[in-house]
Amino acid sequence: MSSNITSVDISSLEAEIASQTIKFNELRLSGQPLDDIKKSLSDLKKTLALARNAGKVKDKEKKTEESEISGTEKKKKDLLLLKTAKV
């Protein structure tokens, strides 16, 4: 259920970023001050990035654990191969 809320928030954030970008470009072309719109646009982009990465944190933790296990197994295999006699 939370993934539906997140997808709605992400799509609304993307729409808001698109509209703010259009306003930013219009102001930039007209030569008006950009400080306020630039700050709001960067805040929106940060919020979008956080919303997108909210579900990926667990995946990263799983991959890290898997790589640690596979890394130790690989080390054991390498040591075993070094110890075996080669004919």
Backbone torsions as a table, in degrees:
resi	resn	phi	psi	omega
1	MET	NA	-37.6	179.9
2	SER	-67.3	-26.9	179.1
3	SER	-67.8	-32.2	176.6
4	ASN	-67.3	-41.0	178.1
5	ILE	-64.1	-42.5	-179.8
6	THR	-63.9	-41.6	-179.1
7	SER	-66.7	-36.0	177.1
8	VAL	-67.3	-43.6	179.2
9	ASP	-63.2	-41.4	-179.4
10	ILE	-64.4	-44.2	-179.4
11	SER	-67.2	-37.6	177.9
12	SER	-69.5	-36.1	176.7
13	LEU	-65.4	-41.8	178.5
14	GLU	-62.5	-39.9	178.1
15	ALA	-64.9	-41.9	179.1
16	GLU	-65.7	-40.1	177.7
17	ILE	-62.9	-41.0	179.3
18	ALA	-62.5	-43.8	179.9
19	SER	-67.9	-39.1	178.5
20	GLN	-66.9	-35.0	178.7
21	THR	-65.9	-40.4	178.0
22	ILE	-62.7	-45.4	178.0
23	LYS	-61.8	-42.3	179.7
24	PHE	-60.4	-45.5	-179.7
25	ASN	-64.7	-38.6	177.8
26	GLU	-63.9	-43.8	179.0
27	LEU	-66.0	-38.3	-179.6
28	ARG	-64.7	-41.6	179.9
29	LEU	-69.5	-32.2	-179.5
30	SER	-83.0	-11.8	177.0
31	GLY	84.5	16.8	179.5
32	GLN	-85.2	163.1	-179.8
33	PRO	-61.6	141.4	-173.7
34	LEU	-113.0	-0.8	-170.9
35	ASP	-56.5	-50.4	-175.6
36	ASP	-65.8	-47.5	-177.9
37	ILE	-67.9	-34.6	179.3
38	LYS	-65.1	-42.0	179.5
39	LYS	-66.6	-44.3	-179.4
40	SER	-66.4	-36.7	178.5
41	LEU	-66.3	-41.6	178.9
42	SER	-67.4	-37.2	176.9
43	ASP	-63.5	-41.0	178.2
44	LEU	-63.9	-41.2	-179.9
45	LYS	-66.2	-37.6	177.0
46	LYS	-65.5	-42.6	178.9
47	THR	-62.7	-41.0	178.2
48	LEU	-63.8	-42.8	179.3
49	ALA	-63.0	-41.5	178.2
50	LEU	-65.2	-39.6	179.4
51	ALA	-66.0	-39.5	180.0
52	ARG	-69.3	-36.2	-175.9
53	ASN	-87.7	-3.3	-177.4
54	ALA	-61.0	-39.7	-179.0
55	GLY	-85.9	-13.8	-175.4
56	LYS	-85.6	-13.3	-177.6
57	VAL	-62.8	-43.2	-179.2
58	LYS	-65.4	-38.9	178.7
59	ASP	-62.0	-40.9	179.3
60	LYS	-63.8	-40.6	179.7
61	GLU	-64.4	-39.9	178.9
62	LYS	-64.2	-43.7	-179.8
63	LYS	-63.8	-37.7	179.1
64	THR	-64.3	-44.3	178.8
65	GLU	-63.4	-42.6	179.6
66	GLU	-64.2	-40.7	-179.2
67	SER	-68.6	-33.4	176.8
68	GLU	-65.4	-42.3	179.5
69	ILE	-66.3	-48.1	-178.9
70	SER	-66.7	-31.1	178.1
71	GLY	-66.5	-41.5	178.7
72	THR	-69.5	-37.8	177.4
73	GLU	-65.0	-38.5	179.8
74	LYS	-65.5	-41.6	178.6
75	LYS	-61.6	-42.2	179.0
76	LYS	-62.0	-43.5	-179.3
77	LYS	-63.8	-43.3	179.0
78	ASP	-62.0	-42.9	178.4
79	LEU	-64.2	-40.2	178.9
80	LEU	-64.2	-40.5	178.6
81	LEU	-65.9	-33.5	178.9
82	LEU	-70.0	-32.6	-176.7
83	LYS	-81.3	-22.8	-176.0
84	THR	-73.9	145.9	179.8
85	ALA	-76.8	138.8	179.8
86	LYS	-106.9	131.7	-175.6
87	VAL	-104.4	NA	NA
